[in-house]
């Protein structure tokens, strides 16, 4: 919303977009009436096997008002309840480096959050809780003998569980829940 973006003064860059920028298009129904809405996106352009990743804020007409090229794949670009921006860094080759970056209204990275206890951030969502802690999730792959669970199940199947963690202000695991438990 506009209130969450107070202090952010992006410069429109419509006429000088990079060649590898995956420019969006938008369509609206007849009942569209608001001009002060923003859409936050993490965009990936795939042309000739070259990946160009962009954090993007567009207005409700699809016009980019902010974009930043990032080196790695990113997800979940959004505004947190405290007004800071955040996105997850996805480094599949080095999952231990996966974390959420937190940016101020000038798009400067001021902090980062990662999971503890050996788990890696999934990157689909992070929530800022009222107490200032962060809620993060991770997938937890384990081998399961599915032949004892379902007829014809694989005896050495990879099954995906989920881990939720609340990480405190000092980046310690405050609470953890595992679907396996």
N, C-alpha and C positions, 0 to 999 in steps of 0.2 A: 504494500500500500504506500501511498505518498508519505504518510507519517513515518513509516519505517525507513524511508529514504531521505529524511531530512538530514541535511549536512552533506549529502552526496550531490555533487554538481558535475555530472558528466557532460562531456562535449560531444555533440552528435558528430559521427564520422561516416555519414551515409555516402558521400561522394568520393571517399578515398579508402575504400575497403581493400584489404590485401587480396591478391589473386586467389589465394587458397582459403579464403574465408567462406564458409558455407552459408551464404545469405538466406535467411528464412523468408517465407511468404506467409501472409495471414489472410484469413477470410472471416467475415463477421455476418451474423444473422441480422435480420431486420430490427431486432430489439437492442442492438448495441448502442449504448448512450454515454459511456464514460470515456474520457480522454486521458485520465491520469492513472492508468494502470500500467504495471511493469511486469515483464515475464523474465525470469532468470533461467538461463539455459547453459548446459555444458555441451558444446557442439563439436562434432567430429566430422571432418571432411575426408572422404576416402576416394582419392583419385590417383590412378596409376600406382597403387600400393603405397602412397605417401600419406601419412596420417598427420593432420594438422588439427590440434585440439585448441578450442577457444572457450574461455569463460565469457558469457555474453549476457548483457541486459538489453532487452528490446522493449520499445513501447508497444502499446496495443495495436499498432498498425504494422508491426514487424520491422520498424526502423531501429537499427542498433544505436543505443545511446552510450554503451560502454562495451569494449571487448578487450580481451587480453589473451595472447597466445601463451600456452603452457607447454612445457616439454613432455610431460607424461599425460596419460589418460586421466581424466578427472570426472567426478560425478557429484550430484547433489548440491549444486551451486544455489545458495539461498540466503535470505536474511534471517538471522536468529532473533529471538524475542527481545534481546538487548540492543538491537540495531546493527550489530556487527554482521559482516558477510562471512560465509564459510563455504568450503568445498572440500571434497576428499581427493587425495592424491592416490592414484592406483598404479603401483609399480609391480606388475605381475612377475617380472624377472626377479625382483627383490621384495617379496611381500612384507618383510620386516620393516620396510620403509613406508608402508601404507599408513596414512594418517589424515586427519582433517586439519586444514589450515584455516586460521581465523584472520580476517582482514578488517581494517578500520574503514571509515567512510572515504578515505583517500586511496583505497585499494592497496594499502600497504599491509603485508603479512606481519601481524603482531604477536602471534602465538600459534601453537599447534597442539593437537590432542591425539593420542593413540591409545590403543587398548593395552591392558596388562596381562600378566599370567601366561605369556606366550601366545596370545591370540592376536590376529591381525585384523584391522578394520575392514569391514565389508564395503563400506562406501555407499550403501543405499540410503542411509538416513542417520542423522545425529540430532539429538534434541538437547536444548539447554533447559535444565530444570530450574524451578524457582529458587533452589538453594545455591545456584551457581555451578552445580555439577553438570556433567555431560552424560547422556545416555547413548551408548554405542552398541553396535552388534557385529558379530562375526559368524562365519560358517565354521562348523567343526566336523570335518570329514573323518569317518571311522569305518573300518572293515567290519561287516556284519554277516553272519551266516544266515542268509535269507531263506535257505532251504528248510529251516525249521520254523519259519514264519509263514511262508506261502508255498503252495505246491509249485514246483518248477523253479523256485527261487535260487539264485546263484549262491553257492557256499562262501564266496569271497567277494561279496558286493560292497561297493562304496556307498555309504548312506550319509546324508548330510544332516547334521544337527545344527542347532542355533545356540549362540551364546549372547546374552545381554549383559552389559556391564555399565555400572554407574561409576564414573571416574571423577574424583574430587578435585578441588582447586589446586592441590599439590601433585595432581596426576597419579594418585594412588587409586587402586581399585577399592571402592567403598562398598560395592555390592555386586554380586555376580549370580546369574541364573543360567543354567545349562539345560537344554531340552533333554539331554541324555540322563540327567538326574531325575 
